[in-house]
Amino acid sequence: MIKQNELRVGSVVLDISNGYLPYQISVGSQINNFVLQVPMSITKEILVQCGFYKIDEYHYEINLPKGNTLYVTYGKSSCKCCIGGIMGMVELREIKFLHQLQNRYLDLTGKELKITEIINGK
């Protein structure tokens, strides 16, 4: 189930009423309609589509401003996240879903994560 406080305009969820296709919440969308929206699990393919570089089978990274890097260790049930830079590494809370990754990236950069390929089905 999706926690209401995790969703925002721009979050990507799966739309049950439309064959479980990815759906990006827009201004005026029904964020409260949880019956028709389920979270989209993070996959290795989604990480690459979002601009992460594959380091090896389970490790991915994306560059952040000011020389920092967001590292994601992929697991079947959740992903571990760390942010690293010249001052060392900081472990962040585990995430399971794409909208959580979007929120984490926005919090760290002030910018939206690249999700065009996911929405367009590429």
C-alpha positions as CSV (number, residue, x, y, z in Angstrom):
1,M,0.0,0.0,0.0
2,I,1.2,3.5,-0.8
3,K,1.6,5.9,2.1
4,Q,-0.3,9.1,1.2
5,N,2.5,11.3,2.5
6,E,5.0,9.7,0.0
7,L,3.0,10.8,-3.1
8,R,3.3,14.1,-4.8
9,V,2.7,15.6,-8.3
10,G,5.3,13.8,-10.5
11,S,5.2,10.4,-8.6
12,V,5.0,7.4,-10.8
13,V,2.6,4.6,-9.7
14,L,0.8,1.7,-11.5
15,D,-2.7,2.4,-12.5
16,I,-4.9,-0.7,-11.8
17,S,-7.8,0.6,-13.9
18,N,-5.5,0.9,-17.0
19,G,-3.9,-2.6,-17.0
20,Y,-1.2,-1.8,-14.4
21,L,0.5,0.7,-16.7
22,P,2.8,3.3,-15.2
23,Y,1.0,6.5,-14.4
24,Q,2.5,9.9,-13.5
25,I,0.5,11.9,-11.0
26,S,-0.2,15.3,-12.4
27,V,-1.9,18.5,-11.1
28,G,-5.6,17.6,-10.5
29,S,-4.9,13.9,-10.3
30,Q,-6.7,11.7,-7.7
31,I,-3.8,11.2,-5.3
32,N,-6.3,9.9,-2.7
33,N,-7.6,7.1,-5.0
34,F,-5.4,4.4,-3.5
35,V,-7.8,1.6,-4.7
36,L,-6.6,2.2,-8.3
37,Q,-3.0,3.0,-7.6
38,V,-0.3,0.6,-6.5
39,P,3.4,1.4,-6.0
40,M,5.9,0.5,-8.8
41,S,8.7,-1.8,-7.5
42,I,12.2,-0.8,-8.4
43,T,13.9,-3.1,-10.9
44,K,17.4,-3.1,-12.3
45,E,15.9,-1.9,-15.6
46,I,14.1,1.0,-13.9
47,L,17.4,2.1,-12.3
48,V,19.1,2.3,-15.7
49,Q,16.1,4.0,-17.3
50,C,16.3,6.7,-14.5
51,G,19.9,7.4,-15.5
52,F,21.8,5.2,-13.0
53,Y,25.0,3.7,-14.2
54,K,25.4,-0.1,-13.6
55,I,28.6,-0.8,-11.7
56,D,28.0,-4.6,-11.4
57,E,25.0,-6.9,-11.1
58,Y,23.7,-5.4,-7.9
59,H,25.3,-1.9,-7.6
60,Y,24.2,1.3,-9.4
61,E,25.2,4.9,-9.1
62,I,24.1,8.4,-10.3
63,N,26.0,11.6,-10.0
64,L,24.6,14.3,-7.8
65,P,25.6,18.0,-7.6
66,K,28.8,19.1,-5.8
67,G,30.7,15.9,-6.5
68,N,28.4,13.6,-4.5
69,T,27.0,10.3,-5.8
70,L,23.9,8.3,-4.9
71,Y,24.6,4.6,-4.7
72,V,21.9,2.0,-4.8
73,T,22.4,-1.7,-4.0
74,Y,19.6,-3.6,-5.6
75,G,17.9,-6.4,-3.7
76,K,14.8,-8.3,-4.7
77,S,12.8,-7.0,-1.7
78,S,14.3,-3.6,-1.3
79,C,17.2,-1.3,-2.3
80,K,19.8,0.1,0.1
81,C,20.9,3.7,-0.6
82,C,24.0,5.6,0.3
83,I,25.2,9.0,-0.6
84,G,29.0,9.5,-1.0
85,G,31.3,12.4,-1.6
86,I,34.6,13.8,-0.4
87,M,33.4,13.7,3.2
88,G,32.6,9.9,3.2
89,M,29.5,7.8,2.9
90,V,26.1,8.2,4.6
91,E,23.7,5.3,4.6
92,L,20.1,6.3,3.8
93,R,16.8,4.5,4.6
94,E,16.0,1.5,2.4
95,I,13.5,2.0,-0.4
96,K,11.3,-0.4,-2.3
97,F,9.3,1.7,-4.8
98,L,10.0,4.1,-7.7
99,H,8.1,7.0,-6.0
100,Q,10.4,6.7,-3.0
101,L,13.4,6.9,-5.3
102,Q,11.9,9.9,-7.0
103,N,11.4,11.6,-3.6
104,R,14.9,10.7,-2.4
105,Y,16.5,12.2,-5.6
106,L,14.3,15.3,-5.4
107,D,15.3,15.8,-1.7
108,L,19.0,15.5,-2.6
109,T,19.1,17.5,-5.8
110,G,16.1,19.8,-5.9
111,K,15.4,18.3,-9.4
112,E,13.2,15.5,-10.8
113,L,14.6,12.1,-11.6
114,K,14.5,11.2,-15.3
115,I,11.5,9.0,-15.8
116,T,10.4,9.6,-19.4
117,E,11.3,6.1,-20.6
118,I,9.2,4.5,-17.9
119,I,6.1,6.6,-18.6
120,N,6.5,6.1,-22.4
121,G,7.0,2.3,-22.0
122,K,10.5,2.1,-23.5
